[in-house]
Amino acid sequence: MQGKRVLLIVSGGIAAVKIPEVVRRIREQGGHVRCVITEGGKQFVTPLSLAALSEDKVYDDLFSLTDENEMGHINLSRQADVIMVAPATADIMARMAAGMANDLATTVLLATDKPVICVPAMNVRMWEHAATQANLETLKQRGVTFVGPVDGDMACGEFGMGRMSEPAEIVGALVNFFNAGPKPLAGRHAIVTSGPTHEPIDPVRYIANRSSGKQGHAIAAALAAYGCKTTLVTGPTALPDPAGCDVIKIESARDMLAAVESALPADIAVCAAAVADWRTDTAPDQKIKKQAGADTPALTMVENPDILATISKAGNKRPPLVIGFAAETNDVVANATDKRTRKGCDWIVANDVSPSTGTFSGDSNTVHLISETGTEDWPTQSKSDVAQQLVIRIIRHFEAAE
Ligand SMILES: Cc1cc2nc3c(=O)[nH]c(=O)nc-3n(C[C@H](O)[C@H](O)[C@H](O)COP(=O)(O)O)c2cc1C
């Protein structure tokens, strides 16, 4: 979205605290942001932080002599390529649907002929209320597009639909919007695996690992943003579904393999999930009871299916580009180089997951891309930037092959 101009309207929901991150990410992608904030919005995020991050004035007053003189409510929308309302409260959606213009934000929204994207955020009951749902329908019919909301924990302590999409998803939706012309991966299908797997010991216990799914989900979101039909097969994570992906939720390695195989054929497979190597040989369907004096149960482990190797050796069903991930704690590049040959995949993204790196749960990653032609060391960057860079590589790979 290099050079694109986003007019970001911030209304008064608790999720406004995440908007500085949205501003930062838009600018990271080369976009310009100008913010308008409602009185409610100012209760949750300061105009000063938005001004500092956007490097622009923040507008809030409809009746300001100086602002109206310098910019004016009509010009605010004229100078934008798109208007995004994030977070969009129940209140601002109601005022938009009713055609009200009783503050700067709604006046701009009523006066604009630019595309409008709303990112709702509210308590689940506010979201499910018939009034909000009717306003949503009205706005959709008028051409407003929506990003989220998603299911999840809410600041009010409840759980359900109404949580604002994460900043990466919001910016992904903007990238999608600006890429609406030719999409370099349109017509292609990618399968991405993400997250950990849970291997049952009995109905209440399981073996898991520390994968958060952040990297795999970011890759799925980036592929979808470039027009790729994306099937995300994910183990249990706390993450919202990335925008634009078909999401299949599984628990065990065997479930994951079955879901991946049923999603074939594909042009691209990205195996980013941390699949458990082993499971217990049996998983009784009743809880194993602790009994006084009885021996501690011994768990016998058996090997799980190797999803990356299975996909890489799937004969005529093999996707033309298979990318594996190697989570290593020592000799990262050497181990990953060996893994590429053993598994038969095309590329390996190797990352150091030693506890000191914080890779598993953190937001950044230091990776090495290993291919037939050698190893590239990428700088430490956010997981969404790793995803972007990887997807750019995928695009170039297919362009070169054509
Ligand atoms: C602590 C607090 C949190 C709130 N969070 C939300 C919210 O997440 N979503 C929402 O629609 N309204 C929320 N509200 C209510 C709005 O702030 C209120 O409807 C306000 O009038 C919205 O004004 P605006 O849409 O002009 O910004 C919250 C209110 C308070 C006091």
The ligand as an SDF file (V2000), in Angstrom:
LIG
                    3D

 31 33  0  0  0  0  0  0  0  0999 V2000
  -15.0500    1.5980   29.6750 C   0  0  0  0  0  0  0  0  0  0  0  0
  -15.9400    1.6790   28.4690 C   0  0  0  0  0  0  0  0  0  0  0  0
  -15.6990    0.8400   27.4200 C   0  0  0  0  0  0  0  0  0  0  0  0
  -16.5090    0.8640   26.2870 C   0  0  0  0  0  0  0  0  0  0  0  0
  -16.2460    0.0210   25.2670 N   0  0  0  0  0  0  0  0  0  0  0  0
  -17.0650    0.0140   24.1870 C   0  0  0  0  0  0  0  0  0  0  0  0
  -16.8190   -0.9020   23.1300 C   0  0  0  0  0  0  0  0  0  0  0  0
  -15.8680   -1.6890   23.1530 O   0  0  0  0  0  0  0  0  0  0  0  0
  -17.6510   -0.8870   22.0730 N   0  0  0  0  0  0  0  0  0  0  0  0
  -18.7210   -0.0340   21.9920 C   0  0  0  0  0  0  0  0  0  0  0  0
  -19.4620   -0.1040   21.0150 O   0  0  0  0  0  0  0  0  0  0  0  0
  -18.9510    0.8570   22.9850 N   0  0  0  0  0  0  0  0  0  0  0  0
  -18.1700    0.8950   24.0710 C   0  0  0  0  0  0  0  0  0  0  0  0
  -18.4030    1.7690   25.0930 N   0  0  0  0  0  0  0  0  0  0  0  0
  -19.5290    2.7180   24.9600 C   0  0  0  0  0  0  0  0  0  0  0  0
  -19.1210    3.8860   24.0620 C   0  0  0  0  0  0  0  0  0  0  0  0
  -17.9460    4.5040   24.5520 O   0  0  0  0  0  0  0  0  0  0  0  0
  -20.2580    4.8910   23.9560 C   0  0  0  0  0  0  0  0  0  0  0  0
  -21.3410    4.2910   23.2600 O   0  0  0  0  0  0  0  0  0  0  0  0
  -19.8420    6.1700   23.2820 C   0  0  0  0  0  0  0  0  0  0  0  0
  -20.9780    7.0240   23.2040 O   0  0  0  0  0  0  0  0  0  0  0  0
  -19.3040    5.9030   21.8760 C   0  0  0  0  0  0  0  0  0  0  0  0
  -19.0900    7.1160   21.2240 O   0  0  0  0  0  0  0  0  0  0  0  0
  -18.4480    7.1800   19.7580 P   0  0  0  0  0  0  0  0  0  0  0  0
  -19.0280    6.0760   18.9920 O   0  0  0  0  0  0  0  0  0  0  0  0
  -18.8350    8.5210   19.2740 O   0  0  0  0  0  0  0  0  0  0  0  0
  -16.9830    7.0820   19.9380 O   0  0  0  0  0  0  0  0  0  0  0  0
  -17.5940    1.7770   26.2160 C   0  0  0  0  0  0  0  0  0  0  0  0
  -17.8110    2.6580   27.2890 C   0  0  0  0  0  0  0  0  0  0  0  0
  -17.0040    2.5930   28.3840 C   0  0  0  0  0  0  0  0  0  0  0  0
  -17.2810    3.5590   29.5200 C   0  0  0  0  0  0  0  0  0  0  0  0
  1  2  1  0
  2  3  1  0
  2 30  2  0
  3  4  2  0
  4  5  1  0
  4 28  1  0
  5  6  2  0
  6  7  1  0
  6 13  1  0
  7  8  2  0
  7  9  1  0
  9 10  1  0
 10 11  2  0
 10 12  1  0
 12 13  2  0
 13 14  1  0
 14 15  1  0
 14 28  1  0
 15 16  1  0
 16 17  1  0
 16 18  1  0
 18 19  1  0
 18 20  1  0
 20 21  1  0
 20 22  1  0
 22 23  1  0
 23 24  1  0
 24 25  2  0
 24 26  1  0
 24 27  1  0
 28 29  2  0
 29 30  1  0
 30 31  1  0
M  END
$$$$
